Amino acid sequence: MNYKFWKRKKNASAKKKSKSREWFDAIIFAVIAATIIRVFLIEAYTIPTPSMERSLMVGDFLFVSKVNYGARVPMTPVAFPFAHHTMPLFGTKAYYDGIQWKYRRLPGFQKIKRNDVVVFNFPEGDTVALEAQNDNYYQMVRRSSREQVHANFTIDARPVDKRENFIKRAVAIAGDTVSMREGLVYVNGVASPMPGTGGNSYLVEFNTADINFKGYRDQGFEIMQVDETTYQFDGTPDLIAELKQSSAVKKVTSLMMSPSEFDISIFPHDPNRPGNIDNFMPIIVPKKGWTVKLDATTMPMYERAIRIYEGNKLEKAGNDWILNGTKADTYTFKMDYYWMMGDNRHHSADSRLWGFVPEDHIVGKAVFIWMSINDRSDSFFKKIRWNRLLKGIN
């Protein structure tokens, strides 16, 4: 008797959820499910710049796998869903950096291989001039001064997983020695050409001003006019070789820089190691467990990795280095690093400018293109690059 009364009372008190409550619950579930998929399985990205052409084109929409290399556990756990570092419309931070978790990664089923196309957080994105976020803060300082940059811009710091996402090719992996001569990458002393990629800039002079440039652009060239009959063509060596056979072409001149030209913007920004966008001296990419000597030769290359990426207190005292309060002659790396470069070599901001990418900055592997849109076309159906849909990335 008492049991039946209790059961009837319980059933009577149970209320059916309202429509608004049902919608709210469904939205919360969808957000949680989508966030788990985005963080631990796969995420969609868009190619905004031509730095990876011809492998990846502006307007390509691709999926990036988090499971290949192992999903990175969020390092900044309190964040607004689906926003990276800035809130849409409001322009404010989309995360709370008062809580930070140390770097952890779930097991993956492969290591990063040479020439994998990888998405990663921009290593020098730890400091940002908010009014000029498309520029590199450290390059801005080199062009003027720290005082001038801080006087003219609002400077902000970002945690590792909230730094800008970049996509490049891992031309060298941990433990490799990488160099570049006359626009060609060498890994461990062996030339590493990439057929169909690795584009450079050329000056092309035509016999006439009446040229059909649509055909050249359809081939994959990026073209910029210099004068009435001269144009800058950006393309791969195989495309340039084909272009030279054209009867309309009078002369083709490479715009590659000579080894003797020095550019301070090139890593490691050291006058004692001259380099430029097409030429730089051999650099060893740090590997976990590798011990490097701390001296005037090595420190321009490895000081930032030791101090910033691996979180050590590093100071110079005369000719000595003080590591975490103790005089040190060597340092053993705790992480693997990578050398990332864009395929469109003369239009890519990559490791040639800012050096190594630490393993804790790795986001995932680009696996395939699910949509590609060419904004140069007028009609909707012509905008879609049908031959690139569901195309694998290699």
C-alpha positions in Angstrom: 0.0 0.0 0.0 2.7 2.5 1.0 4.8 1.4 -2.0 2.1 2.1 -4.5 1.4 5.5 -3.0 5.1 6.4 -3.3 5.2 5.2 -6.9 2.1 7.2 -7.9 3.5 10.3 -6.2 6.8 10.0 -8.0 5.2 9.6 -11.4 2.9 12.6 -10.7 5.8 14.8 -9.8 7.8 13.9 -13.0 7.3 16.7 -15.6 7.8 16.4 -19.3 10.6 18.6 -20.6 9.6 21.7 -22.4 10.5 22.2 -26.1 13.0 24.9 -25.2 14.6 22.6 -22.6 14.8 19.8 -25.2 16.4 22.2 -27.7 18.9 23.4 -25.1 19.9 19.8 -24.1 20.3 18.9 -27.8 22.5 21.9 -28.5 24.7 21.2 -25.4 25.1 17.6 -26.5 26.0 18.6 -30.1 28.5 21.2 -28.9 30.2 18.6 -26.6 30.3 15.9 -29.3 31.6 18.3 -31.9 34.3 19.6 -29.5 35.5 16.1 -28.7 35.7 15.3 -32.5 37.5 18.6 -33.2 40.0 18.2 -30.4 40.8 14.5 -30.5 39.8 13.2 -34.0 39.6 15.5 -37.0 39.3 19.2 -37.7 38.5 21.3 -40.8 40.9 24.0 -42.0 41.0 26.5 -44.9 44.0 27.5 -46.9 44.2 31.3 -46.8 47.6 32.0 -48.4 49.6 30.7 -51.5 52.5 29.5 -49.4 51.8 25.8 -50.2 51.0 26.1 -53.9 50.9 24.0 -55.9 50.3 21.2 -53.4 47.5 23.2 -51.6 45.8 26.2 -53.2 44.1 29.2 -51.7 40.4 28.2 -51.2 41.1 24.6 -50.4 39.1 23.2 -47.5 40.8 20.3 -45.9 40.5 17.9 -43.0 43.4 17.5 -40.5 43.7 14.3 -38.6 44.6 14.5 -34.9 44.9 10.8 -34.5 47.8 10.1 -36.9 50.5 11.7 -34.6 48.3 11.4 -31.5 45.8 14.0 -30.3 47.3 16.8 -28.1 45.4 17.2 -24.8 44.3 20.8 -24.6 46.9 22.9 -22.8 44.4 25.8 -22.3 41.3 23.9 -21.2 39.0 26.9 -20.5 38.0 28.2 -24.0 35.0 29.1 -26.0 34.0 26.2 -28.3 34.9 26.5 -32.1 36.8 29.8 -31.6 40.6 29.6 -31.8 42.1 32.6 -30.0 39.7 35.5 -30.7 35.9 35.7 -30.2 34.0 36.4 -33.5 32.4 39.8 -33.7 33.7 40.9 -30.3 37.4 40.6 -31.0 38.2 39.6 -27.4 40.1 36.6 -26.1 38.3 33.3 -26.7 40.1 31.6 -23.8 41.1 31.9 -20.2 44.9 31.5 -19.8 44.8 31.5 -16.0 44.6 27.7 -16.1 47.4 25.9 -18.1 47.9 22.2 -18.4 51.3 20.7 -19.2 51.9 19.2 -22.7 50.5 15.7 -23.1 49.7 13.8 -26.3 47.6 10.6 -26.7 49.3 7.7 -28.5 49.3 8.0 -32.3 49.9 5.4 -35.0 52.8 7.2 -36.8 55.6 9.6 -36.3 56.0 12.7 -38.5 57.9 11.7 -41.6 59.9 13.9 -44.0 57.7 15.8 -46.4 54.5 15.2 -44.4 52.1 18.2 -44.7 51.6 19.3 -41.1 49.4 21.8 -39.2 51.1 23.4 -36.2 50.9 26.4 -33.9 53.2 29.3 -35.1 56.3 29.1 -32.8 56.9 32.9 -32.7 53.2 33.5 -32.1 53.8 33.6 -28.4 53.9 37.4 -28.6 51.5 39.4 -30.9 50.9 43.0 -31.8 47.1 43.0 -31.8 46.7 45.8 -34.4 49.1 43.9 -36.8 48.4 40.2 -36.2 49.4 39.3 -39.8 52.9 40.5 -39.0 55.6 38.7 -37.0 56.2 40.5 -33.7 59.9 39.5 -33.7 60.5 40.7 -37.3 58.8 44.0 -36.4 61.3 44.4 -33.5 64.2 43.6 -35.9 63.0 46.2 -38.4 62.7 49.0 -35.8 63.1 48.4 -32.1 61.2 46.8 -29.2 60.5 50.2 -27.6 59.0 51.5 -30.9 56.8 48.4 -31.4 55.5 48.5 -27.8 54.8 52.3 -28.1 52.7 51.9 -31.3 50.9 48.6 -30.7 49.0 46.6 -28.0 51.2 43.6 -27.2 49.7 40.4 -26.0 51.0 36.9 -25.1 49.4 33.6 -26.2 49.7 30.1 -24.9 51.0 27.4 -27.2 47.7 25.9 -28.3 46.2 29.4 -28.9 48.9 30.6 -31.3 48.0 31.0 -35.0 47.7 27.8 -37.0 50.2 27.3 -39.9 50.4 24.5 -42.5 53.8 23.6 -44.1 55.8 20.6 -45.2 58.1 18.9 -42.7 61.2 18.9 -45.0 63.5 17.8 -42.1 62.7 16.0 -38.9 64.4 15.7 -35.5 68.0 14.8 -35.8 68.3 15.8 -39.5 70.8 18.3 -40.8 69.1 20.7 -43.2 70.6 23.3 -45.6 69.6 25.1 -48.8 71.7 26.0 -51.8 70.3 27.9 -54.8 66.8 27.3 -53.9 67.2 23.5 -53.4 66.8 21.9 -49.9 69.5 19.4 -48.8 68.7 17.0 -46.0 71.7 15.1 -44.4 73.7 16.3 -47.4 71.4 14.8 -50.0 69.3 17.0 -52.4 65.6 16.8 -51.6 63.7 18.1 -54.6 59.9 17.8 -54.6 58.5 17.1 -58.1 55.6 19.5 -58.8 56.3 21.6 -55.8 59.0 23.9 -54.4 58.1 26.8 -56.7 60.4 29.9 -57.1 60.2 33.3 -58.8 61.3 34.1 -62.4 61.4 37.2 -64.6 59.8 36.4 -67.9 60.2 38.7 -70.9 57.8 38.1 -73.9 58.2 39.0 -77.5 54.8 40.8 -77.5 52.4 42.5 -75.1 49.5 40.4 -76.5 49.6 37.3 -74.2 46.8 35.0 -73.0 47.7 34.8 -69.3 44.6 32.8 -68.4 46.2 29.7 -69.9 49.4 30.2 -67.9 47.4 30.7 -64.7 45.4 27.6 -65.4 48.8 25.7 -65.5 49.5 26.9 -62.0 51.6 30.0 -62.4 51.2 33.1 -60.2 51.8 36.1 -62.4 52.6 39.8 -61.6 53.2 42.4 -64.3 56.5 44.3 -64.2 56.3 46.3 -67.4 54.5 46.1 -70.8 56.2 42.8 -71.9 57.9 41.6 -68.7 56.2 39.7 -65.9 57.2 37.9 -62.7 56.2 34.2 -62.9 56.1 32.1 -59.7 56.1 28.4 -60.5 57.9 25.1 -60.2 61.0 24.2 -62.2 59.0 21.8 -64.4 56.5 24.5 -65.3 59.3 27.0 -66.1 61.1 24.4 -68.3 57.8 24.0 -70.2 57.3 27.8 -70.4 60.8 28.2 -72.0 59.7 26.2 -74.9 57.0 28.7 -75.8 57.7 30.8 -79.0 56.2 33.8 -77.2 58.9 33.8 -74.5 62.0 35.9 -75.2 63.9 35.4 -72.0 63.6 33.8 -68.6 65.7 34.9 -65.7 65.8 33.3 -62.2 65.2 35.7 -59.3 67.0 33.5 -56.9 69.3 35.2 -54.4 73.0 34.5 -54.5 74.8 32.8 -51.6 76.7 35.9 -50.8 73.6 38.0 -50.1 72.8 38.3 -46.4 69.3 38.8 -45.0 69.0 39.5 -41.2 65.4 38.2 -41.3 66.7 34.7 -42.0 67.1 32.3 -39.0 69.3 32.4 -36.9 69.5 36.2 -37.6 73.3 36.0 -37.0 75.8 38.0 -39.2 78.3 35.2 -38.6 76.0 32.8 -40.4 75.1 34.5 -43.6 71.9 33.3 -45.3 68.9 34.3 -47.4 65.6 32.8 -48.6 67.4 30.6 -51.2 70.7 29.8 -49.3 71.5 28.9 -45.7 74.3 27.0 -44.0 73.7 23.5 -42.5 71.6 23.4 -39.3 71.0 20.4 -37.1 67.3 20.0 -36.1 67.2 19.2 -32.3 66.1 15.7 -31.3 64.9 14.5 -27.9 68.0 13.3 -26.0 70.5 15.2 -28.2 73.1 17.1 -26.3 74.4 20.4 -27.8 77.4 22.4 -26.6 76.6 25.9 -25.4 78.9 28.3 -27.2 78.9 31.3 -29.5 78.4 29.0 -32.5 75.4 27.1 -31.4 73.5 29.5 -29.2 72.2 31.7 -32.0 70.3 28.6 -33.2 69.3 26.9 -30.0 68.9 29.6 -27.4 65.2 30.2 -28.0 64.4 26.5 -28.0 66.2 26.0 -24.7 64.8 29.1 -23.0 61.3 29.6 -24.5 60.2 26.2 -25.9 61.6 24.1 -23.1 61.1 26.6 -20.3 64.6 27.0 -18.9 66.1 30.0 -17.2 69.1 30.8 -19.4 71.5 33.7 -18.9 74.8 34.8 -20.3 77.6 35.7 -17.8 80.7 36.8 -19.6 81.7 33.8 -21.8 79.7 31.4 -19.7 76.1 30.3 -19.8 74.0 29.9 -16.6 71.3 27.3 -16.9 68.7 27.3 -14.2 71.2 28.9 -11.8 74.1 26.6 -12.6 77.0 27.1 -15.0 76.5 24.8 -17.9 78.6 23.8 -21.0 76.0 21.6 -22.6 72.2 21.1 -22.9 70.2 17.9 -23.6 66.9 18.5 -25.4 63.6 17.3 -24.0 61.5 17.4 -27.2 61.8 16.6 -30.9 61.8 19.5 -33.3 61.0 19.9 -37.0 62.0 22.2 -40.0 58.9 23.3 -41.8 58.8 25.0 -45.2 56.2 26.0 -47.7 56.2 24.6 -51.3 55.9 28.1 -52.8 59.4 28.9 -51.7 59.4 32.7 -52.5 56.0 33.3 -50.9 56.2 31.4 -47.7 57.0 32.5 -44.1 58.5 29.4 -42.7 61.4 27.9 -40.7 63.8 29.9 -42.8 62.5 33.0 -40.9 61.8 31.6 -37.4 63.6 28.3 -37.0 62.4 25.1 -35.4 58.9 23.9 -34.6 58.7 22.0 -31.3 56.7 18.8 -31.0 54.3 20.4 -28.5 53.2 22.8 -31.2 52.1 20.0 -33.6 48.4 20.0 -34.2 47.9 17.2 -36.8 48.4 15.8 -40.3 46.6 17.2 -43.3 44.9 14.2 -44.9 42.5 15.3 -47.7 40.7 18.1 -49.4 37.0 18.0 -49.1 36.2 21.2 -51.0 38.1 23.7 -53.1 36.8 27.1 -54.3 38.4 29.4 -56.9 37.2 33.0 -56.2 38.5 34.1 -59.6 35.6 32.5 -61.4 32.3 34.2 -61.8 29.7 31.4 -61.7 29.1 29.2 -58.7 29.8 25.9 -60.4 33.0 27.3 -62.1 34.2 28.4 -58.7 34.4 24.8 -57.5 37.6 23.0 -58.4 35.9 19.7 -59.1 39.2 17.9 -59.7 40.4 18.7 -56.2 37.4 17.4 -54.3 38.2 14.5 -51.9 41.8 14.6 -53.1 44.4 13.2 -50.7 47.3 15.3 -49.6 50.9 14.2 -50.1 
